Amino acid sequence: MSAQSKHLSWLLRHGAREAGLAMDEAGWARVDDVLALTGLDAQTLAEVVATNTKRRLMVRDGYIRACQGHSLDGMPVTREALEASWSRFEGPRAWHATRPTLVARIREEGLLPMGRTHVHLAPSPTSQVGKRSAPALLEIDLDRVREANLGVFAADNGVVLVRRVPPEAVISADR
C-alpha cells in the first residue's frame, strides 16, 4: 500500500477529528476538503482510490469515505449512520481470521470490535479480508448473530460487518 493510500485510510478511518476534517456520521467528507488537507491533486486521489487493493476507499458525488474500519473514538461517525449506508448481508456464514492464541478467549467471549465500530468478517473462507498473518480461521454462523438481534451488513467493498459476534455464533476454528 502506498504512503498516500495509508495516509488517506488513516484520515478517513481514524484521524478526521484530529486532522480537522469535517465528516458526516456515515463517514463522508468533501473531496475538496480532503485534497486541501492532504495536498493531493484530484488525479492522484482518483489513482489512490482505484489502486487500493482492499478497496477501502470510495468516491461518490464529490464526497469520499472509507468503506469500513472506522475507530469509534475520535471520529464523528456513528454505528447507526454507517449501518444505514451499508446493505444487509443475507449469507448464512462468514469467517474471521485471528491468531491461534486468541481462539479459546473468542470462544468464551465472542468477537468484539475493540475500538472500532464493527467486527470485520469475510464473506468466504478464501477471501483475503483480515488474513494478514492470522492463521486461525473462525467460521461464524450469521443466523446466530441475527438471533442475538444484531444486524449483519456488507460494505461496498464486500467486507461483512457486525457490532459483535456472540460466542455461540463461533461454530468452528480451522488452524
GROMACS elastic network, one bead per residue, 0.5 to 0.9 nm:
[ bonds ]
;  ai    aj funct       b0    kb
    1     4     6  0.81752   500
    1     5     6  0.61652   500
    1     6     6  0.65410   500
    1    51     6  0.88113   500
    1    52     6  0.69833   500
    1    53     6  0.76826   500
    2     5     6  0.51289   500
    2     6     6  0.62509   500
    2     7     6  0.85904   500
    2    48     6  0.80433   500
    2    52     6  0.84790   500
    3     6     6  0.50744   500
    3     7     6  0.60841   500
    3     8     6  0.86021   500
    4     7     6  0.50920   500
    4     8     6  0.61485   500
    4     9     6  0.85071   500
    4    38     6  0.88494   500
    4    40     6  0.86029   500
    4    44     6  0.89525   500
    4    45     6  0.85061   500
    4    48     6  0.70022   500
    5     8     6  0.51541   500
    5     9     6  0.60216   500
    5    10     6  0.85051   500
    5    45     6  0.87792   500
    5    48     6  0.57574   500
    5    49     6  0.75412   500
    5    51     6  0.87269   500
    5    52     6  0.68213   500
    5    57     6  0.89094   500
    6     9     6  0.50952   500
    6    10     6  0.60931   500
    6    11     6  0.85321   500
    7    10     6  0.51046   500
    7    11     6  0.60621   500
    7    12     6  0.86013   500
    7    38     6  0.84855   500
    8    12     6  0.60208   500
    8    13     6  0.82454   500
    8    34     6  0.85123   500
    8    38     6  0.81706   500
    8    45     6  0.89649   500
    8    48     6  0.86290   500
    8    57     6  0.82991   500
    8    66     6  0.85340   500
    9    12     6  0.53305   500
    9    13     6  0.57260   500
    9    14     6  0.78153   500
    9    15     6  0.88836   500
    9    56     6  0.72692   500
    9    57     6  0.72771   500
    9    65     6  0.87807   500
    9    66     6  0.66343   500
   10    13     6  0.52463   500
   10    14     6  0.52223   500
   10    15     6  0.58157   500
   10    16     6  0.82889   500
   11    14     6  0.56723   500
   11    16     6  0.52457   500
   11    17     6  0.87051   500
   11    18     6  0.86659   500
   11    19     6  0.73636   500
   11    21     6  0.82004   500
   11    34     6  0.88292   500
   11    66     6  0.89549   500
   12    15     6  0.64156   500
   12    16     6  0.59674   500
   12    21     6  0.87440   500
   12    23     6  0.86156   500
   12    27     6  0.71532   500
   12    28     6  0.83291   500
   12    29     6  0.80931   500
   12    57     6  0.84065   500
   12    64     6  0.83357   500
   12    65     6  0.59524   500
   12    66     6  0.55255   500
   12    70     6  0.75502   500
   12    75     6  0.88179   500
   13    16     6  0.74909   500
   13    27     6  0.80055   500
   13    65     6  0.81222   500
   13    66     6  0.60181   500
   13    67     6  0.87090   500
   13    68     6  0.73757   500
   13    69     6  0.59037   500
   13    71     6  0.61895   500
   13    75     6  0.77835   500
   14    17     6  0.81410   500
   14    18     6  0.84916   500
   14    69     6  0.83316   500
   14    70     6  0.58385   500
   14    71     6  0.52284   500
   14    72     6  0.83082   500
   14    73     6  0.82298   500
   14    74     6  0.69850   500
   14    75     6  0.63114   500
   15    18     6  0.51999   500
   15    19     6  0.58993   500
   15    20     6  0.83618   500
   15    21     6  0.81972   500
   15    71     6  0.86028   500
   15    74     6  0.71138   500
   15    75     6  0.69261   500
   16    19     6  0.51930   500
   16    20     6  0.59088   500
   16    22     6  0.69777   500
   16    23     6  0.71504   500
   16    29     6  0.89766   500
   16    74     6  0.77102   500
   16    75     6  0.61837   500
   16    76     6  0.78058   500
   17    20     6  0.50121   500
   17    21     6  0.59459   500
   17    22     6  0.74336   500
   17    23     6  0.83770   500
   17    74     6  0.59511   500
   17    75     6  0.57204   500
   17    76     6  0.70819   500
   18    21     6  0.77729   500
   18    74     6  0.71878   500
   18    75     6  0.84034   500
   19    37     6  0.80688   500
   20    37     6  0.85912   500
   21    29     6  0.73500   500
   21    30     6  0.89006   500
   21    33     6  0.70544   500
   21    34     6  0.73115   500
   21    37     6  0.76671   500
   22    28     6  0.85664   500
   22    29     6  0.61224   500
   22    30     6  0.77929   500
   22    33     6  0.78096   500
   22    76     6  0.84475   500
   23    26     6  0.79076   500
   23    27     6  0.57003   500
   23    28     6  0.53594   500
   23    30     6  0.76421   500
   23    65     6  0.87386   500
   23    75     6  0.84641   500
   23    76     6  0.65322   500
   23    77     6  0.77334   500
   24    27     6  0.53612   500
   24    28     6  0.54110   500
   24    29     6  0.67067   500
   24    76     6  0.65826   500
   24    77     6  0.65769   500
   24    81     6  0.88013   500
   25    28     6  0.74615   500
   25    75     6  0.86837   500
   25    76     6  0.56207   500
   25    78     6  0.53573   500
   25    79     6  0.83352   500
   25    80     6  0.84030   500
   25    81     6  0.56160   500
   25    82     6  0.71642   500
   26    65     6  0.83685   500
   26    76     6  0.83419   500
   26    77     6  0.54990   500
   26    78     6  0.67153   500
   26    79     6  0.81465   500
   26    80     6  0.82398   500
   26    83     6  0.81879   500
   26    84     6  0.80867   500
   26    85     6  0.67643   500
   27    64     6  0.81621   500
   27    65     6  0.55241   500
   27    66     6  0.69014   500
   27    67     6  0.83489   500
   27    68     6  0.88183   500
   27    70     6  0.81605   500
   27    75     6  0.85043   500
   27    76     6  0.74107   500
   27    77     6  0.55633   500
   27    78     6  0.84651   500
   27    81     6  0.84206   500
   27    82     6  0.73143   500
   28    59     6  0.89563   500
   28    63     6  0.59630   500
   28    64     6  0.55296   500
   28    66     6  0.79583   500
   28    77     6  0.89319   500
   29    32     6  0.85865   500
   29    33     6  0.71586   500
   29    34     6  0.71846   500
   29    62     6  0.86383   500
   29    63     6  0.54016   500
   29    64     6  0.54416   500
   29    65     6  0.62908   500
   30    33     6  0.52514   500
   30    34     6  0.64880   500
   30    35     6  0.87623   500
   30    62     6  0.60981   500
   30    64     6  0.62760   500
   30    65     6  0.88325   500
   31    34     6  0.50699   500
   31    35     6  0.61031   500
   31    36     6  0.85801   500
   31    42     6  0.83102   500
   31    45     6  0.88682   500
   31    59     6  0.79260   500
   31    62     6  0.55278   500
   31    64     6  0.56850   500
   32    35     6  0.50719   500
   32    36     6  0.61438   500
   32    37     6  0.85560   500
   32    42     6  0.85110   500
   32    62     6  0.76532   500
   32    63     6  0.81804   500
   33    36     6  0.51355   500
   33    37     6  0.60818   500
   33    38     6  0.85522   500
   34    37     6  0.50772   500
   34    38     6  0.59419   500
   34    39     6  0.81066   500
   34    40     6  0.80872   500
   34    64     6  0.81725   500
   35    38     6  0.53145   500
   35    39     6  0.55150   500
   35    40     6  0.51502   500
   35    41     6  0.61735   500
   35    42     6  0.70400   500
   35    45     6  0.77421   500
   36    39     6  0.54544   500
   36    40     6  0.73502   500
   36    41     6  0.86131   500
   37    40     6  0.81760   500
   38    41     6  0.87948   500
   40    43     6  0.82204   500
   40    44     6  0.62197   500
   40    45     6  0.63014   500
   41    44     6  0.54397   500
   41    45     6  0.62487   500
   41    46     6  0.87447   500
   42    45     6  0.50862   500
   42    46     6  0.61651   500
   42    47     6  0.86734   500
   43    46     6  0.51126   500
   43    47     6  0.62556   500
   43    48     6  0.86885   500
   44    47     6  0.50240   500
   44    48     6  0.61399   500
   44    49     6  0.86280   500
   45    48     6  0.51083   500
   45    49     6  0.62407   500
   45    50     6  0.85812   500
   46    49     6  0.52083   500
   46    50     6  0.60714   500
   46    51     6  0.85769   500
   46    59     6  0.82617   500
   47    50     6  0.50395   500
   47    51     6  0.59499   500
   47    52     6  0.84265   500
   48    51     6  0.53400   500
   48    52     6  0.60418   500
   48    57     6  0.86281   500
   49    52     6  0.55378   500
   49    55     6  0.71988   500
   49    56     6  0.78341   500
   49    57     6  0.56060   500
   49    58     6  0.65027   500
   49    59     6  0.77495   500
   50    53     6  0.82378   500
   50    55     6  0.74978   500
   50    57     6  0.83713   500
   50    58     6  0.85422   500
   51    54     6  0.86743   500
   51    55     6  0.77061   500
   52    55     6  0.51589   500
   52    56     6  0.66668   500
   52    57     6  0.74202   500
   53    56     6  0.78785   500
   54    57     6  0.84377   500
   54   128     6  0.86632   500
   54   129     6  0.79776   500
   54   157     6  0.74557   500
   55    58     6  0.74681   500
   55    66     6  0.88012   500
   55    67     6  0.78268   500
   55   156     6  0.85396   500
   55   157     6  0.56699   500
   55   158     6  0.89464   500
   56    65     6  0.84444   500
   56    66     6  0.54745   500
   56    67     6  0.53130   500
   56    68     6  0.69707   500
   56    69     6  0.84793   500
   56   156     6  0.88260   500
   56   157     6  0.67314   500
   57    64     6  0.71333   500
   57    65     6  0.57423   500
   57    67     6  0.56372   500
   57    68     6  0.85334   500
   57   157     6  0.84944   500
   58    63     6  0.83650   500
   58    64     6  0.56238   500
   58    65     6  0.56232   500
   58    66     6  0.63478   500
   58    67     6  0.65611   500
   58   156     6  0.83373   500
   58   157     6  0.88165   500
   59    62     6  0.68755   500
   59    63     6  0.55903   500
   59    65     6  0.66918   500
   60    63     6  0.52876   500
   60    64     6  0.63489   500
   60    65     6  0.87309   500
   61    64     6  0.84317   500
   65    68     6  0.85722   500
   66    69     6  0.73088   500
   66    70     6  0.76386   500
   67    70     6  0.86421   500
   67    86     6  0.88583   500
   67   155     6  0.58995   500
   67   156     6  0.62924   500
   67   157     6  0.66400   500
   67   159     6  0.86393   500
   68    82     6  0.82397   500
   68   117     6  0.85916   500
   68   118     6  0.82949   500
   68   120     6  0.84615   500
   68   155     6  0.65476   500
   68   156     6  0.87056   500
   68   157     6  0.85455   500
   68   159     6  0.78167   500
   68   161     6  0.83071   500
   69   116     6  0.64509   500
   69   117     6  0.71157   500
   69   118     6  0.72813   500
   69   119     6  0.85166   500
   69   120     6  0.77539   500
   70    73     6  0.88606   500
   70    75     6  0.74592   500
   70    77     6  0.75845   500
   70   115     6  0.87451   500
   70   116     6  0.56621   500
   70   117     6  0.60153   500
   70   118     6  0.81003   500
   71    74     6  0.70004   500
   71    75     6  0.63634   500
   71    77     6  0.84108   500
   71   115     6  0.58316   500
   71   117     6  0.60331   500
   71   118     6  0.89269   500
   72    75     6  0.62254   500
   72    76     6  0.83428   500
   72    77     6  0.73763   500
   72    78     6  0.76720   500
   72    79     6  0.83850   500
   72   115     6  0.56013   500
   72   117     6  0.51349   500
   72   118     6  0.88032   500
   73    76     6  0.82675   500
   73   115     6  0.70189   500
   73   116     6  0.79247   500
   73   117     6  0.89104   500
   74    77     6  0.89449   500
   75    78     6  0.83895   500
   77    80     6  0.86285   500
   77    81     6  0.70988   500
   77    82     6  0.71554   500
   77   117     6  0.85932   500
   78    81     6  0.53834   500
   78    82     6  0.62713   500
   78    83     6  0.85846   500
   78   117     6  0.76743   500
   79    82     6  0.52124   500
   79    83     6  0.60421   500
   79    84     6  0.85592   500
   79   117     6  0.59953   500
   79   118     6  0.77957   500
   79   163     6  0.81546   500
   80    83     6  0.51789   500
   80    84     6  0.61594   500
   80    85     6  0.87519   500
   81    84     6  0.50823   500
   81    85     6  0.63827   500
   81    86     6  0.89550   500
   82    85     6  0.51743   500
   82    86     6  0.65210   500
   82   117     6  0.87786   500
   83    86     6  0.52383   500
   83    87     6  0.76995   500
   83    88     6  0.85805   500
   83   151     6  0.83738   500
   83   152     6  0.88923   500
   83   153     6  0.68885   500
   83   154     6  0.88606   500
   83   155     6  0.88259   500
   83   161     6  0.87910   500
   84    87     6  0.76717   500
   85   155     6  0.82255   500
   86   153     6  0.61193   500
   86   154     6  0.58470   500
   86   155     6  0.52660   500
   86   156     6  0.70178   500
   87   152     6  0.86999   500
   87   153     6  0.55997   500
   87   154     6  0.54080   500
   87   155     6  0.67783   500
   87   156     6  0.79966   500
   88   151     6  0.76214   500
   88   152     6  0.59889   500
   88   154     6  0.60288   500
   88   155     6  0.89357   500
   89    92     6  0.88697   500
   89   151     6  0.85631   500
   89   152     6  0.54991   500
   89   154     6  0.53509   500
   89   160     6  0.70384   500
   89   161     6  0.85549   500
   90    93     6  0.89520   500
   90   142     6  0.84398   500
   90   152     6  0.75195   500
   90   153     6  0.82119   500
   91    94     6  0.75632   500
   91   123     6  0.78056   500
   91   142     6  0.72525   500
   91   143     6  0.86659   500
   92   140     6  0.85176   500
   92   141     6  0.62680   500
   92   142     6  0.52561   500
   92   143     6  0.61248   500
   93   123     6  0.72507   500
   93   124     6  0.78329   500
   93   139     6  0.68986   500
   93   140     6  0.55440   500
   93   142     6  0.52846   500
   93   143     6  0.78852   500
   94   121     6  0.59449   500
   94   122     6  0.54861   500
   94   124     6  0.60938   500
   94   125     6  0.75111   500
   94   138     6  0.84324   500
   94   139     6  0.60743   500
   94   140     6  0.51530   500
   94   141     6  0.69041   500
   94   142     6  0.68176   500
   94   160     6  0.74040   500
   95   120     6  0.89045   500
   95   121     6  0.53968   500
   95   123     6  0.65709   500
   95   124     6  0.64296   500
   95   125     6  0.59327   500
   95   127     6  0.86848   500
   95   129     6  0.89201   500
   95   137     6  0.65681   500
   95   138     6  0.54455   500
   95   140     6  0.56539   500
   95   141     6  0.88774   500
   95   160     6  0.89863   500
   96   119     6  0.89113   500
   96   120     6  0.72465   500
   96   121     6  0.50539   500
   96   122     6  0.61803   500
   96   125     6  0.84178   500
   96   129     6  0.80854   500
   96   130     6  0.70853   500
   96   131     6  0.81238   500
   96   136     6  0.82909   500
   96   137     6  0.57243   500
   96   138     6  0.50887   500
   96   139     6  0.67152   500
   96   140     6  0.74901   500
   97   121     6  0.81168   500
   97   122     6  0.84686   500
   97   129     6  0.80395   500
   97   130     6  0.59197   500
   97   131     6  0.54920   500
   97   132     6  0.84621   500
   97   133     6  0.85934   500
   97   134     6  0.54825   500
   97   135     6  0.66855   500
   97   136     6  0.56103   500
   97   138     6  0.61538   500
   98   101     6  0.83963   500
   98   102     6  0.69133   500
   98   103     6  0.74347   500
   98   130     6  0.80341   500
   98   131     6  0.76126   500
   98   133     6  0.81154   500
   98   135     6  0.64886   500
   98   136     6  0.52455   500
   98   137     6  0.63908   500
   98   138     6  0.75825   500
   99   102     6  0.55929   500
   99   103     6  0.70876   500
   99   133     6  0.78508   500
   99   135     6  0.60819   500
   99   136     6  0.56098   500
   99   137     6  0.85181   500
  100   103     6  0.54435   500
  100   104     6  0.82682   500
  100   134     6  0.76125   500
  100   135     6  0.68190   500
  100   136     6  0.51961   500
  100   137     6  0.86021   500
  100   173     6  0.89024   500
  100   175     6  0.69175   500
  101   104     6  0.72337   500
  101   105     6  0.82184   500
  101   136     6  0.88567   500
  102   105     6  0.54144   500
  102   106     6  0.61485   500
  102   107     6  0.87051   500
  102   136     6  0.88966   500
  103   106     6  0.50948   500
  103   107     6  0.61560   500
  103   108     6  0.87467   500
  103   136     6  0.76294   500
  103   138     6  0.81150   500
  103   173     6  0.74042   500
  104   107     6  0.51383   500
  104   108     6  0.64822   500
  104   109     6  0.87951   500
  105   108     6  0.51303   500
  105   109     6  0.60192   500
  105   110     6  0.76073   500
  106   109     6  0.50870   500
  106   111     6  0.58349   500
  106   112     6  0.87512   500
  106   166     6  0.89781   500
  106   167     6  0.67302   500
  106   170     6  0.80301   500
  107   110     6  0.56635   500
  107   111     6  0.83817   500
  107   166     6  0.87141   500
  107   167     6  0.52382   500
  107   168     6  0.76374   500
  107   169     6  0.88686   500
  107   170     6  0.64621   500
  107   171     6  0.87128   500
  108   166     6  0.89263   500
  108   167     6  0.58207   500
  108   168     6  0.86075   500
  109   112     6  0.81845   500
  109   165     6  0.87687   500
  109   166     6  0.70564   500
  109   167     6  0.55365   500
  110   164     6  0.73729   500
  110   165     6  0.52973   500
  110   168     6  0.75346   500
  110   169     6  0.77670   500
  110   170     6  0.71665   500
  111   114     6  0.86528   500
  111   119     6  0.69944   500
  111   164     6  0.56351   500
  111   166     6  0.66380   500
  111   167     6  0.72657   500
  111   170     6  0.86718   500
  112   115     6  0.86092   500
  112   116     6  0.88048   500
  112   118     6  0.77625   500
  112   119     6  0.62679   500
  112   163     6  0.73845   500
  112   165     6  0.66584   500
  112   166     6  0.85261   500
  113   116     6  0.50780   500
  113   117     6  0.62153   500
  113   118     6  0.50294   500
  113   120     6  0.79403   500
  113   162     6  0.85597   500
  113   163     6  0.67590   500
  113   164     6  0.63457   500
  113   165     6  0.89846   500
  114   117     6  0.82547   500
  114   118     6  0.84220   500
  114   119     6  0.81272   500
  115   118     6  0.85720   500
  116   119     6  0.73836   500
  117   162     6  0.86904   500
  117   163     6  0.67528   500
  118   161     6  0.58321   500
  118   162     6  0.53308   500
  118   164     6  0.66948   500
  119   160     6  0.82552   500
  119   161     6  0.56542   500
  119   162     6  0.53716   500
  119   163     6  0.58994   500
  119   164     6  0.58684   500
  119   165     6  0.75583   500
  120   129     6  0.80168   500
  120   130     6  0.75880   500
  120   159     6  0.64841   500
  120   160     6  0.59000   500
  120   161     6  0.50295   500
  120   162     6  0.69966   500
  120   163     6  0.89828   500
  121   124     6  0.88678   500
  121   129     6  0.71052   500
  121   130     6  0.76440   500
  121   140     6  0.85512   500
  121   159     6  0.61511   500
  121   161     6  0.60273   500
  121   162     6  0.79596   500
  122   125     6  0.69618   500
  122   126     6  0.84188   500
  122   127     6  0.60163   500
  122   128     6  0.75946   500
  122   129     6  0.54477   500
  122   130     6  0.75751   500
  122   158     6  0.78284   500
  122   159     6  0.57777   500
  122   160     6  0.57948   500
  122   161     6  0.86619   500
  123   126     6  0.85740   500
  123   127     6  0.68677   500
  123   129     6  0.85402   500
  123   154     6  0.88032   500
  123   158     6  0.72066   500
  123   159     6  0.68380   500
  123   160     6  0.62071   500
  124   127     6  0.53632   500
  124   128     6  0.89132   500
  125   128     6  0.83950   500
  125   137     6  0.77505   500
  125   138     6  0.89502   500
  125   139     6  0.80703   500
  126   129     6  0.88133   500
  127   130     6  0.85582   500
  127   131     6  0.81602   500
  128   131     6  0.55239   500
  128   132     6  0.78377   500
  129   132     6  0.80722   500
  129   159     6  0.70704   500
  130   133     6  0.83955   500
  130   134     6  0.77106   500
  131   134     6  0.54122   500
  131   135     6  0.73625   500
  131   136     6  0.89889   500
  131   137     6  0.85403   500
  132   135     6  0.85949   500
  134   137     6  0.76961   500
  135   174     6  0.82565   500
  135   175     6  0.60096   500
  136   173     6  0.64752   500
  136   174     6  0.55867   500
  137   172     6  0.81697   500
  137   173     6  0.55225   500
  137   174     6  0.50325   500
  137   175     6  0.63527   500
  138   170     6  0.66600   500
  138   171     6  0.74331   500
  138   172     6  0.56618   500
  138   174     6  0.63808   500
  138   175     6  0.87421   500
  139   169     6  0.83747   500
  139   170     6  0.60262   500
  139   171     6  0.57069   500
  139   172     6  0.51359   500
  139   173     6  0.62849   500
  139   174     6  0.80992   500
  140   143     6  0.88910   500
  140   144     6  0.84063   500
  140   145     6  0.82819   500
  140   165     6  0.79210   500
  140   169     6  0.54741   500
  140   171     6  0.58654   500
  140   172     6  0.74633   500
  141   144     6  0.55708   500
  141   145     6  0.67561   500
  141   168     6  0.84537   500
  141   170     6  0.64439   500
  141   171     6  0.64219   500
  142   146     6  0.61630   500
  142   147     6  0.84919   500
  142   152     6  0.74496   500
  142   165     6  0.86601   500
  142   169     6  0.68530   500
  143   147     6  0.60801   500
  143   148     6  0.87040   500
  143   169     6  0.79373   500
  144   148     6  0.64216   500
  144   149     6  0.89655   500
  144   165     6  0.87661   500
  144   166     6  0.79618   500
  144   168     6  0.70660   500
  144   169     6  0.51777   500
  144   170     6  0.88624   500
  145   148     6  0.52661   500
  145   149     6  0.69954   500
  145   150     6  0.58009   500
  145   151     6  0.75858   500
  145   152     6  0.76591   500
  145   162     6  0.82492   500
  145   164     6  0.81678   500
  145   165     6  0.61808   500
  145   166     6  0.65925   500
  145   168     6  0.84349   500
  145   169     6  0.60218   500
  146   149     6  0.51008   500
  146   150     6  0.50495   500
  146   151     6  0.60594   500
  146   152     6  0.70809   500
  147   150     6  0.72514   500
  148   151     6  0.88618   500
  148   165     6  0.89606   500
  148   166     6  0.75813   500
  150   162     6  0.69110   500
  150   163     6  0.69068   500
  150   164     6  0.76740   500
  150   165     6  0.84848   500
  151   161     6  0.84031   500
  151   162     6  0.62553   500
  151   163     6  0.76104   500
  152   160     6  0.70029   500
  152   161     6  0.59285   500
  152   162     6  0.52057   500
  152   163     6  0.82579   500
  153   159     6  0.82837   500
  153   160     6  0.56113   500
  153   161     6  0.50571   500
  153   162     6  0.64975   500
  154   157     6  0.77838   500
  154   158     6  0.56553   500
  154   159     6  0.55509   500
  154   161     6  0.59628   500
  154   162     6  0.89679   500
  155   158     6  0.53751   500
  155   159     6  0.54332   500
  155   160     6  0.65519   500
  155   161     6  0.73450   500
  156   159     6  0.75287   500
  161   164     6  0.86014   500
  162   165     6  0.69411   500
  165   168     6  0.82503   500
  165   169     6  0.64133   500
  165   170     6  0.75561   500
  166   169     6  0.55404   500
  166   170     6  0.73711   500
  167   170     6  0.55574   500
  167   171     6  0.85986   500
  168   171     6  0.71390   500
  170   173     6  0.79123   500
